[in-house]
Amino acid sequence: MGVNPKKADESVAKSVSRTAIVQSVCEITPNMRRIVFGGPELADFPAGKEGGYIKLIFPDLPRANPKRPVMRTYSIRAHDKAAGQIVVDFALHNDTGGIAIEWALQAKPGDEMLISGPGTIKMVPPDADWYLIAADMTGLPAALCNLERVPDGAKGHVVFEIASEADQLDLALPQGMDLQWVVNPHPDRSKTQLFDAIKAAEWHGGVPFVWSACEFDTMRSLRSYYRTERAVPKQNLYLSSYWCAGRTEDQHKIDKNKDAKADAPSLKSLISKLLHRAGL
Ligand SMILES: Cc1cc2nc3c(=O)[nH]c(=O)nc-3n(C[C@H](O)[C@H](O)[C@H](O)COP(=O)(O)OP(=O)(O)OC[C@H]3O[C@@H](n4cnc5c(N)ncnc54)[C@H](O)[C@@H]3O)c2cc1C
């Protein structure tokens, strides 16, 4: 389900590192800062990776893992291949600290950042019976890339958690899709709002494609809801935790790996499932 963090890191590690140069910085809403990166090394950045991710690399910081520099993961919100520019939107969480957000808050045109990627994630297909797209502010940039891929005649729900009313964006959605903004000024302390709103949304007939990216504990609640209560097939689900309250990204990665291991079905349960299906 979603990105296997180990595999994702491996694929990004194999990809090229580039020096990106800050072109412009602006606030698109009070709690979302947009940085446009460019420079000669982005000229051959692969096209069509919007919604995928890059790693911001901080090579000079003390490393928890001596084999790897400190990195932070961000989504490619947009890519202008002709101009050689990529757009990254940073959800501001300056009250909780963090090296990426500290960097983003001080970034100015001309600053350099080493990036690697792109890494890819599962995107919505064009032919689902209906769609459920949900995210908090960290997942919003990638969720919006997915929303742009949904066909005009699509139906379904979009649920976005934002830090304040003023973080709402003016979005053009297919007529059959409704949009709910859920305001949560303290996503690091209060983790139920997005889940409650998703649970309250009508569940249509047919098989949906569900795309969700959010905080770790919310991801775990949603995983149980999507799988157990709604039986969403694995291939129709992208669900990923993009951060974990009280944990740095490096610590979150460890939590994610542990969780993925604990969640993987044991060989014994797989065999019993297969025997059950075969009527044995
Ligand atoms: C595939 C993927 C794509 C992502 N795309 C984006 C993106 O496009 N935009 C974006 O903003 N984020 C995105 N994230 C999330 C981002 O990587 C994390 O929020 C990251 O922890 C930020 O790094 P930092 O150095 O600022 O904070 P860290 O050093 O990692 O953490 C420091 C403290 O800040 C807290 N913290 C981290 N993020 C938040 C938050 N959003 N709100 C409240 N507290 C927080 C942590 O819990 C910790 O206590 C993505 C993550 C993944 C895995």
The ligand as a MOL file (V3000), in Angstrom:
LIG
                    3D

  0  0  0     0  0            999 V3000
M  V30 BEGIN CTAB
M  V30 COUNTS 53 58 0 0 0
M  V30 BEGIN ATOM
M  V30 1 C 5.9780 11.1200 -0.2340 0
M  V30 2 C 5.9070 12.3720 0.6560 0
M  V30 3 C 5.5690 13.5920 0.1080 0
M  V30 4 C 5.4850 14.7340 0.9100 0
M  V30 5 N 5.1360 15.9170 0.3420 0
M  V30 6 C 5.0580 17.0410 1.0990 0
M  V30 7 C 4.7200 18.3060 0.5070 0
M  V30 8 O 4.5780 18.4450 -0.7090 0
M  V30 9 N 4.5910 19.3790 1.3280 0
M  V30 10 C 4.7810 19.2890 2.6990 0
M  V30 11 O 4.6360 20.2920 3.3960 0
M  V30 12 N 5.1220 18.1120 3.2750 0
M  V30 13 C 5.2790 16.9980 2.5130 0
M  V30 14 N 5.6430 15.8090 3.0860 0
M  V30 15 C 5.8170 15.7810 4.5550 0
M  V30 16 C 7.2030 16.2740 5.0120 0
M  V30 17 O 8.2010 15.4420 4.4640 0
M  V30 18 C 7.2330 16.1940 6.5610 0
M  V30 19 O 6.3130 17.0900 7.1100 0
M  V30 20 C 8.6290 16.4410 7.1320 0
M  V30 21 O 8.6660 15.8950 8.4220 0
M  V30 22 C 9.0020 17.9070 7.2080 0
M  V30 23 O 10.3600 17.9880 7.5900 0
M  V30 24 P 10.9090 19.0460 8.6690 0
M  V30 25 O 12.3720 18.9900 8.5850 0
M  V30 26 O 10.2180 20.3540 8.4820 0
M  V30 27 O 10.4300 18.4520 10.0710 0
M  V30 28 P 11.0900 17.2000 10.8400 0
M  V30 29 O 12.4770 17.5030 11.2350 0
M  V30 30 O 10.8670 15.9720 10.0220 0
M  V30 31 O 10.1660 17.1280 12.1390 0
M  V30 32 C 10.3140 18.0840 13.2070 0
M  V30 33 C 8.9940 18.1490 14.0000 0
M  V30 34 O 8.0010 18.7380 13.1560 0
M  V30 35 C 6.8310 17.9360 13.1620 0
M  V30 36 N 6.1660 18.0570 11.8380 0
M  V30 37 C 6.6210 17.6520 10.6350 0
M  V30 38 N 5.7320 17.9620 9.6610 0
M  V30 39 C 4.6870 18.5720 10.2940 0
M  V30 40 C 3.4550 19.1250 9.8520 0
M  V30 41 N 3.1180 19.1630 8.5630 0
M  V30 42 N 2.6270 19.6810 10.7610 0
M  V30 43 C 2.9360 19.6930 12.0930 0
M  V30 44 N 4.1070 19.1820 12.5760 0
M  V30 45 C 4.9560 18.6340 11.6830 0
M  V30 46 C 7.3340 16.5270 13.4150 0
M  V30 47 O 6.3180 15.7140 13.9680 0
M  V30 48 C 8.4710 16.7780 14.3960 0
M  V30 49 O 7.9740 16.8660 15.7230 0
M  V30 50 C 5.7580 14.6520 2.3090 0
M  V30 51 C 6.1350 13.4140 2.8560 0
M  V30 52 C 6.2050 12.2870 2.0450 0
M  V30 53 C 6.6160 10.9580 2.6610 0
M  V30 END ATOM
M  V30 BEGIN BOND
M  V30 1 1 1 2
M  V30 2 1 2 3
M  V30 3 2 2 52
M  V30 4 2 3 4
M  V30 5 1 4 5
M  V30 6 1 4 50
M  V30 7 2 5 6
M  V30 8 1 6 7
M  V30 9 1 6 13
M  V30 10 2 7 8
M  V30 11 1 7 9
M  V30 12 1 9 10
M  V30 13 2 10 11
M  V30 14 1 10 12
M  V30 15 2 12 13
M  V30 16 1 13 14
M  V30 17 1 14 15
M  V30 18 1 14 50
M  V30 19 1 15 16
M  V30 20 1 16 17
M  V30 21 1 16 18
M  V30 22 1 18 19
M  V30 23 1 18 20
M  V30 24 1 20 21
M  V30 25 1 20 22
M  V30 26 1 22 23
M  V30 27 1 23 24
M  V30 28 2 24 25
M  V30 29 1 24 26
M  V30 30 1 24 27
M  V30 31 1 27 28
M  V30 32 2 28 29
M  V30 33 1 28 30
M  V30 34 1 28 31
M  V30 35 1 31 32
M  V30 36 1 32 33
M  V30 37 1 33 34
M  V30 38 1 33 48
M  V30 39 1 34 35
M  V30 40 1 35 36
M  V30 41 1 35 46
M  V30 42 1 36 37
M  V30 43 1 36 45
M  V30 44 2 37 38
M  V30 45 1 38 39
M  V30 46 1 39 40
M  V30 47 2 39 45
M  V30 48 1 40 41
M  V30 49 2 40 42
M  V30 50 1 42 43
M  V30 51 2 43 44
M  V30 52 1 44 45
M  V30 53 1 46 47
M  V30 54 1 46 48
M  V30 55 1 48 49
M  V30 56 2 50 51
M  V30 57 1 51 52
M  V30 58 1 52 53
M  V30 END BOND
M  V30 END CTAB
M  END
